């Protein structure tokens, strides 16, 4: 059984070596059938029974076609680089004209933006530190009357209810 697998593996290896070394890359390949027409009979017979090798041949043909399309892309002429440089020079001249017309102030802002952000961060840190370490306001001093009515272990007086308030108002009127 291992000899059958080994034999089949060697056929696949030979097919893929032929596929890589084939001179079909020079001719115009549109499909893998054309590639297989140029193949030796042994490789054609193997490609008919082995789906992996058929897929490899189809992938090789599509890759060669893609590479041919990329290779045939137009090459820029000798005028391309000078024309690009002239366009860049024209844009720089336009920027310098705008800066001379009052735009110089806004062109200077990006240069000082990092310095401004560092100064704002330092100011923010100083302000936060000052606010954090600032002493809290002292609580209001209690009057002597508050000390006499309160004792340490006495519960606070209950708030008056509506009946107590009405009774006390009635007593004041009499």
PAVO-288721 format. One line per field, with one value per residue (C-alpha): residue in one letter; x, y, z; chain; residue number from 1. Coordinates in steps of 0.1 Angstrom, whole numbers, always signed. Example, Ala and Ser with C-alpha at 12.3 -4.5 7.8 and 13.67 -1.06 7.14 Angstrom:
residu <- c(A_S)
xx <- c(+123_+137)
yy <- c(-45_-11)
zz <- c(+78_+71)
chaine <- c(A_A)
num <- c(1_2)
% end
This chain:
residu <- c(X_X_X_X_X_X_X_X_X_X_X_X_X_X_X_X_X_X_X_X_X_X_X_X_X_X_X_X_X_X_X_X_X_X_X_X_X_X_X_X_X_X_X_X_X_X_X_X_X_X_X_X_X_X_X_X_X_X_X_X_X_X_X_X_X_X_X_X_X_X_X_X_X_X_X_X_X_X_X_X_X_X_X_X_X_X_X_X_X_X_X_X_X_X_X_X_X_X_X_X_X_X_X_X_X_X_X_X_X_X_X_X_X_X_X_X_X_X_X_X_X_X_X_X_X_X_X_X_X_X_X_X_X_X_X_X_X_X_X_X_X_X_X_X_X_X_X_X_X_X_X_X_X_X_X_X_X_X_X_X_X_X_X_X_X_X_X_X_X_X_X_X_X_X)
xx <- c(+0_+28_+44_+11_+10_+47_+43_+12_+32_+61_+38_+23_+58_+69_+38_+43_+80_+70_+44_+70_+96_+73_+80_+42_+48_+62_+30_-3_-22_-59_-69_-53_-65_-40_-13_-23_-22_+15_+21_+37_+12_+22_+14_-19_-30_-21_-40_-71_-71_-56_-78_-50_-28_-56_-63_-25_-24_-55_-40_-7_-25_-45_-14_+6_-23_-25_+12_+12_-15_+6_+37_+20_+10_+21_+54_+54_+72_+103_+81_+63_+88_+95_+57_+51_+79_+65_+31_+46_+66_+33_+15_+44_+43_+6_+11_+38_+15_-13_+10_+21_-15_-22_-23_+11_-6_-25_+5_+24_-2_+8_+44_+33_+5_+27_+42_+8_-5_+25_+19_-18_-11_+14_-11_-38_-15_-6_-42_-54_-25_-34_-71_-64_-40_-59_-72_-109_-129_-133_-167_-188_-182_-211_-226_-226_-264_-260_-235_-258_-288_-269_-252_-229_-252_-286_-306_-313_-347_-376_-389_-422_-453_-482_-503_-475_-472_-509_-511_-483_-498_-531_-515_-497_-530_-547)
yy <- c(+0_+24_+18_+28_+61_+67_+61_+84_+110_+109_+113_+145_+157_+151_+169_+199_+201_+200_+227_+250_+243_+244_+269_+275_+308_+322_+315_+331_+309_+314_+282_+252_+230_+247_+241_+204_+201_+211_+186_+151_+122_+110_+143_+146_+112_+121_+154_+135_+114_+137_+166_+183_+185_+198_+225_+233_+237_+259_+281_+283_+295_+321_+333_+336_+355_+379_+385_+391_+417_+434_+432_+447_+478_+510_+525_+562_+582_+604_+634_+620_+630_+666_+671_+659_+681_+711_+705_+703_+735_+753_+742_+754_+788_+791_+784_+810_+835_+827_+831_+865_+876_+872_+835_+835_+835_+803_+786_+792_+775_+739_+748_+760_+734_+709_+736_+749_+715_+709_+742_+735_+701_+716_+743_+716_+695_+726_+736_+701_+698_+732_+723_+689_+702_+734_+733_+727_+756_+754_+743_+772_+777_+767_+792_+787_+781_+751_+736_+741_+724_+695_+669_+643_+613_+629_+621_+651_+667_+653_+677_+692_+678_+699_+694_+708_+738_+745_+741_+765_+791_+788_+792_+824_+839_+835)
zz <- c(+0_+8_-26_-42_-22_-28_-65_-67_-47_-70_-100_-84_-76_-112_-125_-104_-113_-149_-143_-127_-154_-184_-211_-215_-196_-228_-248_-243_-219_-215_-198_-183_-211_-234_-208_-207_-245_-244_-216_-221_-223_-188_-172_-192_-180_-144_-145_-156_-125_-99_-89_-68_-99_-120_-94_-93_-131_-131_-104_-123_-154_-136_-118_-150_-166_-137_-138_-175_-171_-144_-164_-195_-175_-192_-181_-175_-201_-195_-190_-159_-132_-144_-147_-111_-98_-117_-101_-66_-72_-84_-52_-30_-49_-43_-6_-3_-20_+4_+34_+21_+20_+57_+60_+77_+111_+105_+90_+122_+144_+136_+146_+181_+187_+205_+227_+235_+244_+267_+284_+288_+303_+328_+338_+343_+365_+386_+390_+400_+426_+441_+443_+458_+485_+494_+530_+534_+548_+586_+598_+613_+650_+673_+696_+734_+733_+712_+737_+766_+750_+737_+759_+747_+754_+749_+718_+696_+702_+681_+654_+664_+647_+635_+666_+688_+666_+667_+704_+710_+687_+704_+738_+727_+715_+749)
chaine <- c(A_A_A_A_A_A_A_A_A_A_A_A_A_A_A_A_A_A_A_A_A_A_A_A_A_A_A_A_A_A_A_A_A_A_A_A_A_A_A_A_A_A_A_A_A_A_A_A_A_A_A_A_A_A_A_A_A_A_A_A_A_A_A_A_A_A_A_A_A_A_A_A_A_A_A_A_A_A_A_A_A_A_A_A_A_A_A_A_A_A_A_A_A_A_A_A_A_A_A_A_A_A_A_A_A_A_A_A_A_A_A_A_A_A_A_A_A_A_A_A_A_A_A_A_A_A_A_A_A_A_A_A_A_A_A_A_A_A_A_A_A_A_A_A_A_A_A_A_A_A_A_A_A_A_A_A_A_A_A_A_A_A_A_A_A_A_A_A_A_A_A_A_A_A)
num <- c(1_2_3_4_5_6_7_8_9_10_11_12_13_14_15_16_17_18_19_20_21_22_23_24_25_26_27_28_29_30_31_32_33_34_35_36_37_38_39_40_41_42_43_44_45_46_47_48_49_50_51_52_53_54_55_56_57_58_59_60_61_62_63_64_65_66_67_68_69_70_71_72_73_74_75_76_77_78_79_80_81_82_83_84_85_86_87_88_89_90_91_92_93_94_95_96_97_98_99_100_101_102_103_104_105_106_107_108_109_110_111_112_113_114_115_116_117_118_119_120_121_122_123_124_125_126_127_128_129_130_131_132_133_134_135_136_137_138_139_140_141_142_143_144_145_146_147_148_149_150_151_152_153_154_155_156_157_158_159_160_161_162_163_164_165_166_167_168_169_170_171_172_173_174)
% end
